[in-house]
């Protein structure tokens, strides 16, 4: 249920003993909100508006509280009942934001609810409105016509306007002032902004089609005349010809947008007539979980829209030097924010147990631009339709070394982690089971990473391999072991530097095929068979308490044709002669005061 009220300068009547500006007619639903509504009825007639019809009606939209949405349509009527100039009639509508479902605030521009003249002050209430009825001249078709006739300059102007509007909505800057002699042009571009945004975010966008005091304006969008534009405290955008009367080159050349991926995506979608992109961005924005607080709802909505557009448009995970430059030549903050917020924004879906909307999954499945690893690994569980793309992207990154080159503790002198432990730590961030990466890709990446020259020349220590691998599930744990063995087999220098007693003991314990497809033991397939040179070193150094068992493993490798007779003989002979630690049966005799009497 929406309420309404009429405000004008009227003689004394039933609702007031004194003449002047006052509410002359009110509906029951609006009556409790009159004190809140009164400041929103203010307005100053533009220069030259001496009588009715000299200036178009002014539509304004406000959100004075979280649970109230207010529209005012103001007509400048010239002189009041006493002959004083400057009278106006302000028709006010007030409703709960939930009643905007399916509408944008600008849709009420020519609503049938608006009265042409104030109701008589005869003591009768205005009727409450059962539902808000939109007009017929504002909607997506108006935006399409606007961009068709304004061409590429219009698309650039819309991008600039959206970028500045999103900053204002997020509380990152002041509102935008639109300058035109014709308020209908202002309405055109306010409509374009409202229909570029998701409906829920557009419901928080405050605006007015005209203000005589732009320096005092606190709305996100405000129109004004050229003679007052210099007073504005925020961005000022001169507008080109009105919708339906544009001519080529009619828009100002200065309408160049600063880099803002969301604005770029939305403006380009309108310019290209790609309404599916706009609907998909809105679906994705609507589906995102929110924290439920109202204090920063608009700012949170802007962050979500930036993340949604960055995900649908271009690869969001970029280094600062790769980001588009802002007006001052530096990487634009909005672009940085959009890229950085996508992974954490997707984490909200995962925490809420949600997947991405089907429309978003379809669009992502048809895109050729890589997602970037931080986003790709999250999409594996949130967007089943793109899981195969994600797997290919992650495996390509493993093959190119894009993952392993950034592994922490990559063997730098004095580094906290060893070379293999840093690599495994990087792998754990890839969510390998969700992505369904093939174990062979992990094996090959591990081998390449370990064979890559360290930054200081000499082979780097591997770290505590057993502890590092505990964080990896099978079959990826075994895949890393297989890659380690392959690297050790290919590099004598790596064998000499890395095969200490701890690593040899670990490898000697690995009895199962690291790349097995099932969980059944295959004891006839010794994992060391893939690296016979390494196997000799490991088994000779890590014989443990049962050298005979190690000797049998050497003989098994020999029977498989992997070792020469000489290598086998030397290893078995060494193991047969190894000293086996024995537990002493009694304490040795000691000298000193503790010795007993002889």
C-alpha positions as CSV (number, residue, x, y, z in Angstrom):
1,X,0.0,0.0,0.0
2,X,1.4,3.4,-1.1
3,X,0.5,6.7,0.4
4,X,0.2,10.1,-1.4
5,X,0.1,13.8,-0.4
6,X,-0.4,17.2,-2.1
7,X,1.8,20.1,-1.1
8,X,1.3,23.7,-2.4
9,X,0.8,27.3,-1.3
10,X,-2.9,27.5,-0.5
11,X,-5.3,29.7,1.4
12,X,-6.5,28.7,4.9
13,X,-8.8,25.6,4.7
14,X,-10.0,22.7,6.6
15,X,-6.5,21.2,7.1
16,X,-4.9,24.5,8.2
17,X,-5.9,27.8,9.7
18,X,-3.1,29.7,8.0
19,X,-2.3,30.1,4.3
20,X,1.0,29.3,2.7
21,X,2.9,26.2,1.7
22,X,1.4,23.2,3.4
23,X,0.0,19.7,2.8
24,X,-3.5,20.3,1.5
25,X,-4.6,16.7,1.0
26,X,-3.1,13.5,2.4
27,X,-3.9,9.8,2.3
28,X,-4.0,7.7,5.5
29,X,-0.8,5.8,4.7
30,X,1.2,9.0,4.1
31,X,-0.1,10.9,7.2
32,X,2.4,9.4,9.7
33,X,5.3,10.3,7.4
34,X,4.5,14.0,6.8
35,X,7.4,15.4,8.8
36,X,9.8,13.2,6.9
37,X,8.2,14.2,3.6
38,X,8.2,18.0,4.1
39,X,11.9,18.6,3.3
40,X,11.6,16.6,0.1
41,X,9.0,19.0,-1.3
42,X,11.4,21.9,-1.6
43,X,12.1,23.4,-5.0
44,X,13.0,26.6,-6.7
45,X,11.6,27.5,-10.1
46,X,14.2,28.0,-12.9
47,X,14.8,31.5,-14.3
48,X,12.0,32.5,-16.7
49,X,9.4,30.1,-15.4
50,X,6.8,32.7,-14.7
51,X,3.7,30.7,-15.3
52,X,2.3,27.2,-15.6
53,X,3.8,25.3,-18.5
54,X,7.0,27.4,-18.7
55,X,9.1,24.5,-17.4
56,X,8.5,20.8,-17.5
57,X,7.5,18.9,-14.3
58,X,10.4,17.8,-12.1
59,X,10.6,14.1,-11.0
60,X,12.7,13.3,-7.9
61,X,13.3,10.1,-6.1
62,X,14.7,9.7,-2.6
63,X,15.3,7.0,0.1
64,X,15.0,9.0,3.3
65,X,15.1,5.8,5.3
66,X,15.8,2.1,4.6
67,X,12.1,1.2,4.6
68,X,10.8,4.3,2.7
69,X,10.9,5.2,-1.0
70,X,9.6,8.7,-1.9
71,X,8.8,10.2,-5.3
72,X,7.9,13.8,-5.8
73,X,6.6,15.4,-9.0
74,X,6.8,19.1,-8.9
75,X,5.1,21.6,-11.3
76,X,5.9,25.3,-11.1
77,X,2.6,27.0,-11.2
78,X,3.6,30.7,-11.1
79,X,1.6,32.8,-8.6
80,X,-0.2,31.5,-5.6
81,X,-3.6,32.6,-4.2
82,X,-2.2,35.8,-2.8
83,X,-0.5,36.8,-6.0
84,X,3.0,35.9,-4.8
85,X,5.2,34.4,-7.5
86,X,7.2,31.1,-7.1
87,X,4.3,28.8,-6.3
88,X,4.6,25.1,-7.0
89,X,2.5,22.0,-6.7
90,X,4.3,19.0,-5.4
91,X,2.6,15.6,-5.5
92,X,4.3,13.1,-3.2
93,X,4.1,9.3,-3.3
94,X,5.6,7.2,-0.5
95,X,5.9,3.4,-0.4
96,X,7.9,0.5,1.0
97,X,10.8,-0.4,-1.4
98,X,9.3,-3.9,-1.7
99,X,6.4,-2.4,-3.7
100,X,9.0,-1.5,-6.4
101,X,9.3,-5.1,-7.4
102,X,9.5,-5.3,-11.2
103,X,9.9,-1.5,-11.5
104,X,12.7,1.1,-11.6
105,X,12.0,4.3,-9.8
106,X,12.2,6.3,-13.0
107,X,9.2,4.3,-14.4
108,X,6.8,6.5,-12.5
109,X,7.7,9.6,-14.7
110,X,4.3,9.7,-16.4
111,X,2.4,7.4,-14.0
112,X,-1.4,7.8,-14.0
113,X,-1.1,8.5,-10.3
114,X,0.1,12.1,-10.8
115,X,-2.5,14.8,-10.4
116,X,-2.5,17.9,-12.6
117,X,-3.8,20.2,-9.9
118,X,-3.9,19.9,-6.1
119,X,-7.0,18.4,-4.5
120,X,-9.5,20.7,-2.8
121,X,-8.8,21.2,0.9
122,X,-12.2,20.0,1.9
123,X,-11.3,17.6,4.8
124,X,-11.4,14.5,2.6
125,X,-8.4,12.1,2.6
126,X,-6.7,11.2,-0.7
127,X,-7.0,7.5,-1.4
128,X,-4.1,5.1,-0.7
129,X,-2.7,3.3,-3.8
130,X,-3.1,-0.4,-3.9
131,X,-0.1,-0.7,-6.2
132,X,2.3,1.6,-8.1
133,X,1.5,2.0,-11.8
134,X,4.3,2.8,-14.2
135,X,4.0,5.2,-17.1
136,X,4.3,4.3,-20.7
137,X,7.2,6.5,-22.0
138,X,10.0,5.3,-19.8
139,X,11.6,1.9,-20.3
140,X,14.2,-0.1,-22.1
141,X,12.9,1.0,-25.5
142,X,13.7,4.6,-24.6
143,X,17.3,3.6,-23.7
144,X,17.7,1.7,-27.0
145,X,16.5,4.6,-29.1
146,X,18.8,7.0,-27.2
147,X,21.9,4.9,-27.9
148,X,20.9,4.2,-31.5
149,X,20.7,7.9,-32.3
150,X,23.7,9.0,-30.2
151,X,26.1,6.3,-31.5
152,X,29.5,5.7,-30.2
153,X,29.7,9.1,-28.4
154,X,26.5,8.1,-26.5
155,X,28.1,4.8,-25.4
156,X,31.1,6.6,-24.1
157,X,28.9,9.1,-22.3
158,X,26.9,6.3,-20.7
159,X,30.1,4.6,-19.6
160,X,31.4,7.8,-18.0
161,X,28.0,8.4,-16.4
162,X,27.8,4.8,-15.0
163,X,31.3,5.0,-13.6
164,X,30.6,8.2,-11.7
165,X,27.2,7.0,-10.6
166,X,28.7,3.8,-9.1
167,X,31.2,5.8,-7.2
168,X,28.5,8.0,-5.8
169,X,26.3,4.9,-4.9
170,X,29.3,3.3,-3.1
171,X,30.0,6.5,-1.1
172,X,33.3,7.0,-2.9
173,X,32.5,10.4,-4.3
174,X,29.8,13.0,-4.8
175,X,26.8,12.8,-7.0
176,X,26.8,13.6,-10.7
177,X,25.3,16.7,-12.2
178,X,23.8,16.4,-15.7
179,X,23.6,19.7,-17.7
180,X,21.0,20.4,-20.3
181,X,18.6,23.2,-21.3
182,X,16.0,20.5,-21.8
183,X,15.1,18.4,-18.7
184,X,13.8,15.6,-21.0
185,X,17.4,15.0,-21.9
186,X,18.3,14.6,-18.3
187,X,15.4,12.1,-18.0
188,X,16.8,10.1,-21.0
189,X,20.2,9.5,-19.3
190,X,18.8,8.9,-15.8
191,X,16.6,6.2,-17.5
192,X,19.7,4.8,-19.2
193,X,21.5,4.5,-15.9
194,X,18.5,3.0,-14.1
195,X,18.1,0.3,-16.8
196,X,21.8,-0.5,-16.9
197,X,21.7,-1.4,-13.2
198,X,20.0,-4.4,-11.6
199,X,16.5,-3.4,-10.4
200,X,17.5,-3.9,-6.7
201,X,20.4,-1.5,-7.0
202,X,18.5,1.0,-9.1
203,X,16.0,1.2,-6.3
204,X,18.7,2.8,-4.2
205,X,19.7,5.4,-6.9
206,X,18.3,8.8,-5.9
207,X,17.9,11.5,-8.5
208,X,16.1,14.6,-9.6
209,X,15.6,15.8,-13.1
210,X,16.2,19.4,-12.1
211,X,17.7,21.4,-9.3
212,X,18.4,25.2,-9.2
213,X,21.0,24.6,-6.4
214,X,23.4,21.9,-7.6
215,X,25.9,22.9,-4.9
216,X,23.5,21.7,-2.2
217,X,22.4,18.6,-4.0
218,X,22.9,15.3,-2.1
219,X,21.2,12.9,-4.6
220,X,23.3,10.6,-6.8
221,X,22.1,12.1,-10.1
222,X,20.8,15.7,-10.6
223,X,19.9,17.7,-13.6
224,X,20.5,21.5,-13.9
225,X,20.7,24.3,-16.4
226,X,24.0,25.5,-18.0
227,X,23.9,28.8,-16.1
228,X,23.9,27.0,-12.7
229,X,26.2,24.1,-13.6
230,X,29.3,25.8,-12.4
231,X,28.1,25.6,-8.8
232,X,28.1,21.8,-8.8
233,X,30.5,20.2,-6.3
234,X,30.9,16.9,-8.1
235,X,31.4,15.6,-11.7
236,X,29.5,17.6,-14.3
237,X,28.4,16.0,-17.6
238,X,27.0,18.1,-20.4
239,X,24.4,16.2,-22.3
240,X,23.9,16.0,-26.0
241,X,20.8,16.2,-28.1
242,X,17.6,14.6,-26.8
243,X,16.4,11.2,-27.7
244,X,15.0,11.2,-31.1
245,X,16.6,14.4,-32.2
246,X,20.3,13.5,-32.1
247,X,22.7,14.2,-34.9
248,X,26.1,12.8,-35.6
249,X,28.8,14.3,-33.4
250,X,26.2,16.0,-31.2
251,X,27.7,14.8,-27.9
252,X,30.6,16.5,-26.2
253,X,34.0,15.1,-27.1
254,X,35.1,15.3,-23.4
255,X,32.7,12.4,-22.5
256,X,35.6,10.0,-22.0
257,X,35.0,7.4,-19.3
258,X,37.6,6.6,-16.6
259,X,38.5,3.0,-16.4
260,X,35.7,1.1,-14.7
261,X,35.1,-2.5,-15.8
262,X,31.5,-2.6,-14.6
263,X,30.6,0.7,-16.4
264,X,32.4,-0.5,-19.5
265,X,30.6,-3.8,-19.5
266,X,27.1,-2.4,-18.9
267,X,27.5,0.5,-21.4
268,X,28.9,-1.8,-24.1
269,X,26.0,-4.2,-23.6
270,X,23.5,-1.4,-24.2
271,X,25.4,0.0,-27.1
272,X,25.6,-3.5,-28.7
273,X,22.0,-4.4,-27.9
274,X,23.2,-7.3,-25.8
275,X,20.3,-7.4,-23.4
276,X,21.2,-10.9,-22.5
277,X,24.4,-9.6,-20.9
278,X,22.5,-7.1,-18.8
279,X,20.0,-9.7,-17.7
280,X,22.8,-12.1,-16.8
281,X,24.6,-9.5,-14.8
282,X,21.4,-8.7,-13.0
283,X,20.7,-12.5,-12.3
284,X,24.2,-12.9,-10.9
285,X,23.9,-9.8,-8.8
286,X,20.5,-10.9,-7.4
287,X,21.8,-14.4,-6.6
288,X,24.7,-13.2,-4.5
289,X,24.5,-13.7,-0.8
290,X,24.4,-10.5,1.3
291,X,25.3,-9.8,4.9
292,X,21.8,-8.5,5.7
293,X,22.8,-5.2,7.1
294,X,21.3,-2.0,5.8
295,X,24.0,0.5,6.7
296,X,26.2,-0.2,3.7
297,X,23.6,-1.9,1.4
298,X,24.3,0.4,-1.5
299,X,28.1,0.1,-1.2
300,X,27.8,-3.6,-0.9
301,X,25.6,-3.7,-4.0
302,X,28.1,-1.7,-6.0
303,X,30.9,-4.0,-5.0
304,X,28.8,-7.0,-6.0
305,X,28.0,-5.5,-9.4
306,X,31.6,-4.7,-10.1
307,X,32.5,-8.3,-9.3
308,X,29.7,-9.7,-11.4
309,X,30.7,-7.6,-14.4
310,X,34.4,-8.4,-14.0
311,X,33.5,-12.1,-13.9
312,X,31.3,-11.9,-17.0
313,X,33.5,-9.6,-19.0
314,X,37.3,-9.9,-18.9
315,X,39.9,-11.8,-16.8
316,X,39.7,-10.2,-13.4
317,X,43.0,-11.5,-11.9
318,X,45.5,-9.0,-13.4
319,X,48.7,-7.4,-12.1
320,X,48.5,-3.7,-11.4
321,X,50.7,-2.8,-14.4
322,X,48.2,-4.6,-16.7
323,X,45.2,-2.7,-15.6
324,X,43.7,0.2,-17.6
325,X,45.0,3.6,-16.6
326,X,42.7,6.1,-14.9
327,X,42.6,9.8,-15.7
328,X,45.8,10.5,-13.9
329,X,47.7,7.7,-15.7
330,X,47.7,5.3,-12.8
331,X,45.8,2.0,-12.5
332,X,42.2,2.9,-11.8
333,X,41.0,2.1,-8.3
334,X,37.7,0.8,-9.4
335,X,39.4,-1.7,-11.8
336,X,41.6,-2.9,-9.0
337,X,38.7,-3.3,-6.6
338,X,36.7,-5.2,-9.2
339,X,39.5,-7.7,-9.8
340,X,40.4,-8.1,-6.2
341,X,36.8,-8.7,-5.0
342,X,35.8,-11.5,-7.4
343,X,37.4,-14.4,-5.5
344,X,36.1,-13.2,-2.1
345,X,32.7,-12.5,-3.7
346,X,32.6,-16.0,-5.1
347,X,33.5,-17.4,-1.7
348,X,30.2,-16.0,-0.4
349,X,28.3,-18.3,-2.8
350,X,30.3,-21.3,-1.6
351,X,29.8,-20.4,2.1
352,X,26.0,-20.1,1.4
353,X,26.0,-23.4,-0.4
354,X,24.8,-21.8,-3.7
355,X,25.8,-22.2,-7.3
356,X,25.9,-19.5,-9.9
357,X,22.6,-18.9,-11.8
358,X,22.2,-20.9,-15.0
359,X,22.2,-17.8,-17.2
360,X,25.7,-16.9,-15.8
361,X,27.0,-20.4,-16.2
362,X,25.9,-20.4,-19.9
363,X,27.6,-17.1,-20.6
364,X,30.8,-18.2,-18.8
365,X,30.8,-21.5,-20.7
366,X,30.8,-19.6,-24.0
367,X,33.7,-17.3,-23.1
368,X,37.2,-17.7,-24.5
369,X,39.1,-15.5,-22.1
370,X,40.8,-17.3,-19.2
371,X,39.3,-16.7,-15.9
372,X,42.6,-16.4,-13.9
373,X,43.5,-19.1,-11.4
374,X,42.0,-17.4,-8.2
375,X,38.6,-17.3,-10.0
376,X,38.9,-20.5,-12.0
377,X,39.5,-22.8,-9.0
378,X,36.4,-21.3,-7.3
379,X,34.2,-21.7,-10.4
380,X,34.9,-25.5,-10.4
381,X,32.4,-26.0,-7.6
382,X,30.1,-23.0,-8.2
383,X,29.6,-23.4,-12.0
384,X,29.4,-27.1,-13.1
385,X,28.9,-25.9,-16.7
386,X,32.5,-24.5,-16.9
387,X,34.3,-27.2,-14.9
388,X,36.0,-28.7,-18.0
389,X,37.2,-25.2,-19.0
390,X,38.5,-24.6,-15.5
391,X,40.3,-28.0,-15.5
392,X,42.0,-27.1,-18.8
393,X,43.0,-23.7,-17.6
394,X,44.5,-25.1,-14.4
395,X,46.4,-27.8,-16.2
396,X,47.7,-25.3,-18.7
397,X,48.9,-23.1,-15.8
398,X,50.6,-26.1,-14.3
399,X,52.2,-26.9,-17.7
400,X,53.4,-23.3,-18.2
401,X,54.8,-23.0,-14.7
402,X,52.3,-20.2,-13.9
403,X,51.4,-21.9,-10.6
404,X,54.8,-23.2,-9.6
405,X,56.7,-20.0,-10.4
406,X,54.8,-18.2,-7.7
407,X,55.2,-21.0,-5.2
408,X,56.3,-19.6,-1.8
409,X,59.8,-20.4,-0.5
410,X,61.1,-21.4,-3.9
411,X,64.5,-22.3,-2.7
412,X,65.7,-18.8,-1.9
413,X,68.6,-18.8,0.4
414,X,67.3,-18.6,4.0
415,X,63.8,-19.2,2.8
416,X,61.2,-20.4,5.2
417,X,60.0,-23.3,3.0
418,X,61.8,-25.9,0.9
419,X,61.4,-26.1,-2.8
420,X,59.0,-29.0,-2.8
421,X,57.1,-27.8,0.2
422,X,56.5,-24.4,-1.4
423,X,55.2,-26.2,-4.5
424,X,52.8,-28.3,-2.6
425,X,51.5,-25.3,-0.7
426,X,50.7,-23.7,-4.1
427,X,48.9,-26.9,-5.2
428,X,46.7,-26.9,-2.1
429,X,45.3,-23.5,-3.2
430,X,44.2,-25.0,-6.5
431,X,41.4,-27.2,-5.0
432,X,42.5,-30.1,-7.2
433,X,39.7,-32.5,-6.3
434,X,37.0,-29.9,-7.1
435,X,38.7,-29.0,-10.4
436,X,39.3,-32.7,-11.2
437,X,42.8,-32.1,-12.4
438,X,44.5,-35.2,-13.9
439,X,47.2,-36.6,-11.6
440,X,49.5,-36.8,-14.6
441,X,49.4,-33.0,-15.0
442,X,50.4,-32.6,-11.3
443,X,53.2,-35.2,-11.7
444,X,54.7,-33.4,-14.7
445,X,54.4,-30.0,-13.1
446,X,56.2,-31.2,-10.0
447,X,59.1,-32.6,-12.1
448,X,59.4,-29.4,-14.1
449,X,59.3,-27.3,-11.0
450,X,62.1,-29.3,-9.3
451,X,64.3,-29.3,-12.4
452,X,64.0,-25.6,-12.9
453,X,67.2,-23.8,-11.9
454,X,67.0,-22.2,-8.5
455,X,67.6,-18.4,-8.2
456,X,71.0,-18.8,-6.6
457,X,72.3,-21.5,-8.9
458,X,72.8,-24.6,-6.7
459,X,69.9,-27.1,-6.3
460,X,67.7,-26.0,-3.4
461,X,66.7,-28.2,-0.4
462,X,63.2,-29.7,-0.7
463,X,62.0,-29.2,2.9
464,X,60.0,-31.6,5.0
465,X,58.4,-33.6,2.2
466,X,56.4,-36.0,4.4
467,X,54.8,-33.2,6.3
468,X,54.1,-31.1,3.2
469,X,52.4,-34.0,1.4
470,X,50.1,-34.7,4.3
471,X,48.0,-31.7,3.1
472,X,47.4,-33.3,-0.4
473,X,44.7,-36.0,-0.9
474,X,45.3,-39.0,-3.1
475,X,45.9,-39.4,-6.0
476,X,47.7,-36.0,-6.0
477,X,50.0,-37.0,-3.2
478,X,51.2,-39.9,-5.2
479,X,51.5,-37.8,-8.3
480,X,53.9,-35.3,-6.6
481,X,56.0,-38.3,-5.4
482,X,56.1,-39.6,-9.0
483,X,57.2,-36.1,-10.2
484,X,59.8,-36.0,-7.4
485,X,61.3,-39.3,-8.5
486,X,61.3,-38.2,-12.1
487,X,63.2,-35.1,-11.3
488,X,65.7,-36.9,-9.1
489,X,66.3,-39.5,-11.9
490,X,67.0,-36.8,-14.5
491,X,69.4,-34.7,-12.4
492,X,72.4,-36.1,-10.6
493,X,73.0,-32.7,-9.0
494,X,69.5,-32.7,-7.5
495,X,70.1,-36.3,-6.2
496,X,73.3,-35.3,-4.6
497,X,71.7,-32.2,-3.0
498,X,68.3,-33.5,-2.0
499,X,68.6,-37.1,-1.1
500,X,69.3,-36.8,2.6
501,X,68.5,-39.4,5.2
502,X,65.0,-38.0,5.8
503,X,64.0,-38.0,2.2
504,X,65.5,-41.4,1.5
505,X,63.6,-42.9,4.4
506,X,60.4,-41.4,3.1
507,X,60.9,-42.7,-0.4
508,X,61.8,-46.1,0.8
509,X,58.5,-46.3,2.6
510,X,56.5,-45.6,-0.6
511,X,55.3,-49.0,-1.5
512,X,52.4,-48.2,-3.8
513,X,52.1,-47.0,-7.3
514,X,51.8,-43.2,-7.0
515,X,49.5,-42.9,-10.0
516,X,47.2,-45.8,-9.3
517,X,43.6,-45.3,-10.4
518,X,42.1,-47.2,-7.5
519,X,43.0,-47.9,-3.9
520,X,44.2,-51.5,-4.3
521,X,47.8,-52.1,-3.4
522,X,50.0,-53.1,-6.4
523,X,53.1,-54.3,-4.6
524,X,54.5,-55.8,-7.8
525,X,54.7,-52.2,-9.2
526,X,57.4,-50.7,-7.1
527,X,57.2,-46.9,-7.4
528,X,61.0,-46.8,-7.4
529,X,61.0,-48.7,-10.6
530,X,60.4,-45.5,-12.5
531,X,63.7,-44.1,-11.1
532,X,66.3,-46.9,-10.8
533,X,69.3,-44.6,-10.3
534,X,67.4,-42.9,-7.5
535,X,66.3,-46.2,-6.2
536,X,69.8,-47.4,-5.7
537,X,70.7,-44.3,-3.7
538,X,67.5,-44.5,-1.6
539,X,67.7,-48.2,-0.8
540,X,71.4,-48.2,0.1
541,X,71.0,-45.2,2.4
542,X,67.6,-46.1,4.0
543,X,68.0,-49.8,4.5
544,X,66.6,-49.4,8.0
545,X,66.4,-52.3,10.5
546,X,65.9,-54.8,7.7
547,X,68.6,-54.6,5.1
548,X,67.5,-57.9,3.6
549,X,64.2,-56.4,2.6
550,X,66.0,-53.5,0.9
551,X,68.2,-56.0,-0.9
552,X,65.2,-57.9,-2.2
553,X,63.8,-54.6,-3.7
554,X,67.1,-54.1,-5.5
555,X,66.9,-57.6,-6.9
556,X,63.4,-57.0,-8.0
557,X,64.5,-54.0,-9.9
558,X,67.3,-56.1,-11.5
559,X,64.9,-58.8,-12.6
560,X,62.8,-56.0,-14.3
561,X,65.9,-55.1,-16.4
562,X,66.4,-51.7,-14.7
563,X,69.8,-52.3,-13.1
564,X,73.0,-53.8,-14.4
565,X,74.7,-56.8,-12.8
566,X,77.5,-54.7,-11.4
567,X,75.1,-52.1,-9.8
568,X,73.0,-54.9,-8.4
569,X,76.0,-56.8,-7.0
570,X,77.5,-53.8,-5.4
571,X,74.2,-52.7,-3.8
572,X,73.3,-56.2,-2.5
573,X,76.8,-56.8,-1.2
574,X,76.7,-53.4,0.7
575,X,73.3,-54.2,2.2
576,X,74.4,-57.8,3.2
577,X,77.4,-56.4,5.1
578,X,75.4,-53.6,6.8
579,X,75.5,-53.5,10.5
580,X,72.2,-54.2,12.1
581,X,71.7,-52.3,15.3
582,X,71.2,-54.7,18.2
583,X,69.7,-54.0,21.7
584,X,72.4,-54.7,24.4
585,X,71.3,-57.3,26.9
586,X,72.8,-55.6,29.9
587,X,74.3,-52.2,30.8
588,X,78.1,-51.9,30.1
589,X,80.5,-51.9,33.0
590,X,81.2,-48.4,34.2
591,X,83.9,-46.9,36.3
592,X,83.2,-44.4,39.1
593,X,81.5,-44.2,42.4
594,X,78.5,-46.2,41.3
595,X,80.7,-49.3,40.8
596,X,79.9,-52.2,43.2
597,X,82.4,-53.9,45.4
598,X,84.8,-56.3,43.7
